[in-house]
Amino acid sequence: MKEWNSFDKITTGKGMWLIDSKGNRMLDGVASMWCNVWGHSNPELVKAIVNQSKKLQHSSMFNLTNEPAEKLAENLVKISPGMYKVFFSDNGSTAMEIAIKLSLQYWKNIGERKKTKIATIENGYHGDTFGAMSVGYVPEFFGKFKEQLFSTIQFPVPNKYRIPKGFTFSDYQNYCIENIEKKFSKNNNIAAFIMESGAQVAGGVIIYPKGFQRMISKICKKYDVLFVLDEIATGFGRLGSMIQYQEQKSTPDIVAYGKMLTGGYLTMAATLTNKKIYDSYLGEFNDWKHLFHGHTYTGNPIAAAVANENLKMYQKNNLIRRIQKTSKVFEKFYQEISEIDIVGDIRHKGMLMGIELVTNKKKKTPINPKRSINKIFFEEGKKQGIYLRTLGNIVMLVPPLAISEKELDLLLNRTIRTIKAARSKVV
Ligand SMILES: Cc1ncc(COP(=O)(O)O)c(C=O)c1O
């Protein structure tokens, strides 16, 4: 905290730009925490908020429902193959807590008491609450709470840039998959396998090789383990497709959405389940099969209204096709970025790029994780007129999804200038 003793105040957002109280403009290179879709102050989204605000601002989802939330549930089920019901919450972490609870209680509901363990892959991230920290355990972030977190079974993840000695990338991918199958075949206590869908984002933009997620999905089915996907950061077009599990040809039992769900305007997340999970919660009151979970703002009508408008705009503007085209701009810059002497690796898919910084390219030595480079990059980025954030030794580029090719070009040019300017301060 000491180094962040003062902050710039953002007063206005216009399109892809953030404007501070002194009038400085920054291109929003992280989509305001990976959630902004259409840019700031979009008139259609603002109108949806204003209109709903005049009708009903909030009413509880206990014993009641409301029109925008019902409509949103319908819309989400329509675009999510295999999904049947929706549980709303107000952020990604809570959506994942619900996913964890739903999957653990499912087995109790059907009278199977042995299945109590959660399996996952290393390096994942699912949020900052206790269940989410346990499943997405990042030692640097959560080490201080280790004693309080529940244990999980973790499997390695194939990161092309850091394959252990003696393996090819494809051998290592097979090794990771075989590890999972071996464990599942010998243990009947695993309730669910939880992973990010398509890529690990906070863990350093690790994009899964083709078939990896599909294989895990298949193994889960084979050994009767629930397959739970976190699409909070990777769904809704971030990786270039609306529903990432569809692109990965995988079949979850439970999936969580958040971030871009409301276009980045209001706080809302959703946990969807298939019919099998939902049906297990049906019973007489005394069967005690219901899920004891609910948040004050569950199903908030204003958030739901803006989410519905957002989904309408995806269709109307053919956003997914547009992302597929715009994201090609990233490719134009591969060479120029990789030639910078502190850049070890570039990982890119759709509207997501991670640039891994190293002190020695040959040895792939990461920048010392104890060095605080976040502020250096933030300040240098600000000088270039971009809002940039690093996570560990990775420069993250996560622009608003509807960014124009011209603005993305500008963002990449300015990112290169930022890395070059920061270079002497970080090595
Ligand atoms: C994959 C993933 N899951 C869950 C979360 C948690 O979402 P929130 O910050 O809205 O709680 C995040 C946040 O970055 C995320 O990237």
The ligand as an SDF file (V2000), in Angstrom:
LIG
                    3D

 16 16  0  0  0  0  0  0  0  0999 V2000
  -11.5740  -16.6150  -14.1910 C   0  0  0  0  0  0  0  0  0  0  0  0
  -12.0700  -15.7430  -13.0920 C   0  0  0  0  0  0  0  0  0  0  0  0
  -12.9590  -16.2280  -12.2190 N   0  0  0  0  0  0  0  0  0  0  0  0
  -13.4540  -15.4730  -11.2190 C   0  0  0  0  0  0  0  0  0  0  0  0
  -13.0520  -14.1710  -11.0490 C   0  0  0  0  0  0  0  0  0  0  0  0
  -13.5940  -13.3550   -9.9150 C   0  0  0  0  0  0  0  0  0  0  0  0
  -14.4550  -12.3920  -10.3690 O   0  0  0  0  0  0  0  0  0  0  0  0
  -14.7800  -11.0860   -9.4750 P   0  0  0  0  0  0  0  0  0  0  0  0
  -13.5440  -10.2640   -9.4730 O   0  0  0  0  0  0  0  0  0  0  0  0
  -15.9150  -10.4550  -10.1840 O   0  0  0  0  0  0  0  0  0  0  0  0
  -15.1430  -11.5710   -8.1190 O   0  0  0  0  0  0  0  0  0  0  0  0
  -12.1320  -13.6210  -11.9360 C   0  0  0  0  0  0  0  0  0  0  0  0
  -11.6860  -12.2270  -11.7690 C   0  0  0  0  0  0  0  0  0  0  0  0
  -10.7750  -11.7630  -12.3690 O   0  0  0  0  0  0  0  0  0  0  0  0
  -11.6110  -14.4320  -12.9790 C   0  0  0  0  0  0  0  0  0  0  0  0
  -10.7070  -13.9670  -13.8310 O   0  0  0  0  0  0  0  0  0  0  0  0
  1  2  1  0
  2  3  1  0
  2 15  2  0
  3  4  2  0
  4  5  1  0
  5  6  1  0
  5 12  2  0
  6  7  1  0
  7  8  1  0
  8  9  2  0
  8 10  1  0
  8 11  1  0
 12 13  1  0
 12 15  1  0
 13 14  2  0
 15 16  1  0
M  END
$$$$
